[in-house]
Amino acid sequence: MPATCSTNVPAEIVFFDLETTVPNKAGQRFHVLEFGAIVVCPRKLEELESFCTLIRPGDLSAVGLKSGRTDGITRPAVAEAPLFREVADRIFKILDGRIWAGHNIQRFDCVRIKESFADINMPAPVPIGIIDSLGVLTEKFGRRAGNMKMATLASYFGLGQQKHRSLEDVRMNLEVLKHCATVLFLESSLPPNAMNGKWQSIPNVTTRSRSLLQSENRGKSICREEMTSRKSPPSTSAANQRAVPYAKESIGKMTARVKNVICNGNLLKHTRSLIR
């Protein structure tokens, strides 16, 4: 039996992440290769439950035989994994009716979840709220850490290298949020402008997603939606906006909801690491 929050606390938060294939031709789609999630009690930031599974896509040829990353997912790794329909009930159960949290989930992970459930003619899970750490941190923490990718944020706080594996990434995401919240809390206790000019940003990191975008600019006819990194800050141009599958609130409203969850859950009083 998974642990549960005590009564009279905000709804549980589920941090989740997907690992997928990356399309390299126009018309190709993303295929989900791994799902990972942790359920967190907002009052204590205690991990109540976790679930992670590799997923075999219907078209196994879409997965590379080798990966450019040390811990990357390869075709042999998912060859014997369950199909999405075989784990859909478990994924639905862990997501439905909870607050969803993750990095750039509104523009990527939420879209892939809805697509995957539509593929098997099953109703998709529905969140009662969404905390997208990309939007929240861009507005509240700013770009002092460089670009707002999870790997860069983790490096800024000395949390190690991003693994690009679902369960490790969601735990890193939570840890980054805790570090950012602590910094903002301490800053709020200082006189105005006390820290002006003290923050040092680190150079932008060239990642696989950036290389893909650069290749596109050199003339490859790959659609912009598919080639935009799932964990990269989205473009603000009107031509590059992507519809999200769930009701989208303004950052201001979303931040207010998040603040309420954080305040009720005493977020800053509990900074014990959940990365084990």
Wavefront OBJ file of the C-alpha trace (Angstrom):
o trace
v 0.000 0.000 0.000
v 1.413 3.417 -0.948
v 1.633 6.037 1.763
v -1.008 8.764 1.865
v -1.134 12.390 2.930
v -2.896 13.223 6.165
v -6.372 14.694 5.889
v -7.123 18.369 5.217
v -4.119 18.920 2.942
v -4.015 20.055 -0.687
v -4.407 17.452 -3.403
v -1.435 15.210 -4.061
v 1.024 16.313 -6.722
v 2.307 13.898 -9.334
v 5.598 14.821 -11.002
v 5.932 12.908 -14.255
v 8.149 12.750 -17.306
v 8.172 10.975 -20.643
v 11.098 9.826 -22.720
v 10.307 9.626 -26.424
v 11.772 9.161 -29.857
v 12.763 12.331 -31.714
v 11.330 12.611 -35.235
v 13.935 13.207 -37.930
v 11.620 13.457 -40.935
v 8.572 15.529 -41.728
v 5.370 13.697 -40.862
v 6.926 11.429 -38.254
v 5.492 11.404 -34.747
v 6.865 11.056 -31.260
v 6.724 7.569 -29.730
v 6.647 7.232 -25.944
v 9.482 4.990 -24.739
v 9.319 5.505 -20.978
v 6.928 6.879 -18.376
v 8.035 7.779 -14.864
v 6.171 9.469 -12.029
v 6.350 10.180 -8.319
v 3.392 11.174 -6.165
v 4.264 13.795 -3.565
v 2.424 15.020 -0.501
v 2.523 18.840 -0.790
v 2.639 19.310 2.978
v 5.856 17.404 3.619
v 7.215 16.860 0.085
v 7.270 13.206 1.012
v 7.360 10.744 -1.860
v 4.253 8.626 -1.445
v 4.369 6.457 -4.531
v 6.433 5.967 -7.661
v 5.984 4.177 -10.944
v 8.239 3.780 -13.957
v 8.055 1.598 -17.025
v 9.665 1.263 -20.412
v 7.157 1.200 -23.271
v 7.487 -0.596 -26.589
v 6.117 1.475 -29.481
v 3.977 -0.197 -32.110
v 6.651 0.613 -34.672
v 9.830 -0.725 -33.106
v 11.891 0.500 -36.073
v 11.298 4.073 -34.863
v 13.707 3.409 -31.981
v 17.415 3.627 -32.727
v 19.654 0.620 -32.286
v 22.077 2.875 -30.420
v 21.732 6.052 -28.384
v 23.956 9.097 -28.313
v 23.485 9.264 -24.539
v 25.167 7.012 -22.022
v 21.875 6.015 -20.410
v 19.774 6.477 -23.536
v 16.955 4.138 -24.483
v 17.704 1.812 -27.394
v 15.684 -0.600 -29.501
v 16.939 -3.677 -27.625
v 16.003 -2.021 -24.310
v 12.328 -1.701 -25.268
v 12.024 -4.819 -27.432
v 10.480 -6.815 -24.577
v 8.771 -3.883 -22.813
v 4.956 -3.702 -22.569
v 2.926 -1.801 -25.129
v 1.252 1.400 -23.943
v -2.153 -0.296 -23.813
v -0.735 -2.816 -21.342
v 0.286 -0.128 -18.833
v -2.403 2.454 -19.644
v -4.569 1.593 -16.629
v -1.632 2.044 -14.249
v -0.660 5.361 -15.855
v -4.262 6.555 -15.751
v -4.546 5.703 -12.076
v -1.422 7.594 -11.051
v -2.292 10.713 -13.085
v -6.049 11.148 -12.997
v -7.501 13.648 -10.540
v -4.168 14.911 -9.237
v -2.110 18.053 -9.727
v 0.335 17.405 -12.543
v 3.857 18.804 -12.306
v 6.885 18.695 -14.562
v 9.184 20.701 -16.803
v 7.547 21.939 -20.018
v 4.749 19.409 -19.566
v 2.011 21.659 -20.945
v 3.634 21.826 -24.362
v 5.031 18.319 -24.565
v 4.220 15.629 -21.998
v 0.506 16.489 -21.704
v 0.195 16.379 -25.490
v 1.890 12.974 -25.694
v -0.280 11.554 -22.891
v -3.465 12.588 -24.678
v -2.185 11.194 -27.989
v -1.231 7.864 -26.429
v -4.631 7.326 -24.832
v -6.395 8.385 -28.046
v -4.373 5.759 -29.941
v -5.959 3.008 -27.844
v -9.452 4.598 -27.767
v -9.300 5.124 -24.018
v -10.250 8.334 -22.160
v -7.167 10.251 -21.074
v -6.554 11.142 -17.419
v -7.460 14.684 -16.407
v -5.501 16.840 -13.939
v -7.130 19.144 -11.403
v -4.265 21.571 -11.920
v -0.944 21.844 -13.731
v 2.369 23.143 -12.374
v 4.734 23.623 -15.302
v 8.088 24.377 -13.718
v 9.361 25.914 -16.966
v 6.787 28.702 -16.837
v 6.899 29.165 -13.072
v 10.695 29.343 -12.884
v 11.031 31.560 -15.967
v 8.712 34.112 -14.367
v 9.794 33.869 -10.737
v 13.440 32.760 -10.833
v 14.428 34.354 -14.126
v 17.264 33.371 -16.424
v 20.050 33.776 -13.896
v 20.815 30.093 -14.426
v 21.153 30.488 -18.203
v 18.642 28.767 -20.477
v 15.783 27.200 -18.600
v 16.447 23.582 -19.524
v 16.466 21.077 -16.697
v 20.092 20.097 -17.361
v 21.203 23.721 -17.034
v 19.199 24.339 -13.862
v 20.562 21.164 -12.282
v 24.125 22.170 -13.169
v 23.555 25.645 -11.702
v 22.640 24.118 -8.342
v 25.294 21.398 -8.472
v 22.739 18.590 -8.606
v 24.632 16.477 -11.098
v 24.015 15.571 -14.716
v 20.551 15.027 -16.101
v 20.080 11.356 -16.949
v 17.247 11.761 -19.446
v 15.492 8.844 -17.793
v 11.999 9.476 -16.531
v 12.159 8.620 -12.836
v 15.558 10.237 -12.273
v 14.447 13.366 -14.121
v 11.258 13.883 -12.100
v 13.194 13.623 -8.849
v 15.729 16.108 -10.199
v 12.857 18.403 -11.224
v 11.504 18.441 -7.678
v 14.949 19.083 -6.241
v 15.494 22.022 -8.611
v 12.175 23.513 -7.534
v 13.128 23.181 -3.868
v 16.458 24.925 -4.453
v 14.820 27.749 -6.419
v 12.130 28.193 -3.766
v 14.754 28.389 -1.030
v 16.741 31.036 -2.931
v 13.609 33.108 -3.550
v 12.612 32.801 0.108
v 16.013 34.010 1.270
v 15.961 36.856 -1.235
v 12.590 37.993 0.066
v 14.178 38.409 3.515
v 16.902 40.749 2.228
v 16.720 44.523 1.702
v 15.647 45.550 -1.820
v 18.461 45.399 -4.398
v 20.819 43.763 -1.887
v 21.758 41.059 -4.396
v 21.859 43.223 -7.538
v 24.729 42.219 -9.765
v 25.703 39.266 -7.604
v 24.192 36.534 -9.723
v 26.372 34.908 -12.326
v 24.815 33.099 -15.211
v 26.467 30.167 -16.864
v 26.941 29.901 -20.639
v 24.158 28.321 -22.629
v 24.671 24.616 -23.111
v 24.436 23.211 -26.619
v 22.151 20.200 -26.396
v 20.821 17.682 -28.858
v 17.619 19.705 -29.238
v 19.573 22.862 -30.104
v 21.631 20.937 -32.657
v 18.433 19.685 -34.251
v 17.075 23.217 -34.528
v 20.345 24.391 -36.049
v 20.128 21.590 -38.605
v 16.626 22.721 -39.476
v 17.860 26.244 -40.074
v 20.455 24.861 -42.487
v 17.652 23.690 -44.766
v 16.165 20.436 -43.512
v 12.412 20.486 -44.128
v 11.376 19.248 -40.715
v 8.232 20.695 -39.215
v 8.893 23.141 -36.404
v 6.459 21.537 -33.970
v 8.166 18.164 -34.085
v 11.699 19.513 -33.896
v 11.187 21.902 -30.986
v 12.772 20.275 -27.950
v 10.280 18.880 -25.499
v 12.286 20.301 -22.616
v 13.360 23.554 -24.236
v 11.781 26.940 -23.506
v 9.118 27.482 -26.192
v 9.279 30.196 -28.819
v 6.994 33.156 -28.271
v 6.261 33.757 -31.963
v 2.627 33.353 -32.951
v 3.527 30.972 -35.755
v 5.174 28.598 -33.335
v 2.446 28.343 -30.709
v 1.104 24.840 -30.087
v -2.313 24.104 -28.675
v -2.282 22.328 -25.345
v -4.722 19.465 -24.672
v -5.868 20.660 -21.270
v -7.350 23.946 -20.123
v -4.531 26.486 -19.930
v -4.449 29.243 -17.341
v -2.380 32.361 -17.469
v 0.997 32.186 -15.703
v -0.317 34.652 -13.144
v -3.335 32.522 -12.266
v -1.306 29.322 -12.365
v 1.346 30.838 -10.100
v -1.327 31.942 -7.641
v -2.658 28.386 -7.499
v 0.827 27.025 -7.023
v 1.536 29.566 -4.293
v -1.593 28.422 -2.469
v -0.488 24.783 -2.692
v 3.003 25.675 -1.521
v 1.783 27.812 1.377
v -0.685 25.175 2.559
v 1.973 22.532 2.230
v 4.755 24.400 4.052
v 7.068 23.788 1.091
v 9.995 25.785 2.386
v 10.023 24.093 5.771
v 10.956 20.771 4.275
v 14.049 20.635 2.078
v 15.144 17.075 2.580
v 16.316 15.648 -0.747
v 14.102 13.130 -2.477
v 16.851 11.995 -4.833
v 18.093 8.644 -3.674
l 1 2 3 4 5 6 7 8 9 10 11 12 13 14 15 16 17 18 19 20 21 22 23 24 25 26 27 28 29 30 31 32 33 34 35 36 37 38 39 40 41 42 43 44 45 46 47 48 49 50 51 52 53 54 55 56 57 58 59 60 61 62 63 64 65 66 67 68 69 70 71 72 73 74 75 76 77 78 79 80 81 82 83 84 85 86 87 88 89 90 91 92 93 94 95 96 97 98 99 100 101 102 103 104 105 106 107 108 109 110 111 112 113 114 115 116 117 118 119 120 121 122 123 124 125 126 127 128 129 130 131 132 133 134 135 136 137 138 139 140 141 142 143 144 145 146 147 148 149 150 151 152 153 154 155 156 157 158 159 160 161 162 163 164 165 166 167 168 169 170 171 172 173 174 175 176 177 178 179 180 181 182 183 184 185 186 187 188 189 190 191 192 193 194 195 196 197 198 199 200 201 202 203 204 205 206 207 208 209 210 211 212 213 214 215 216 217 218 219 220 221 222 223 224 225 226 227 228 229 230 231 232 233 234 235 236 237 238 239 240 241 242 243 244 245 246 247 248 249 250 251 252 253 254 255 256 257 258 259 260 261 262 263 264 265 266 267 268 269 270 271 272 273 274 275 276
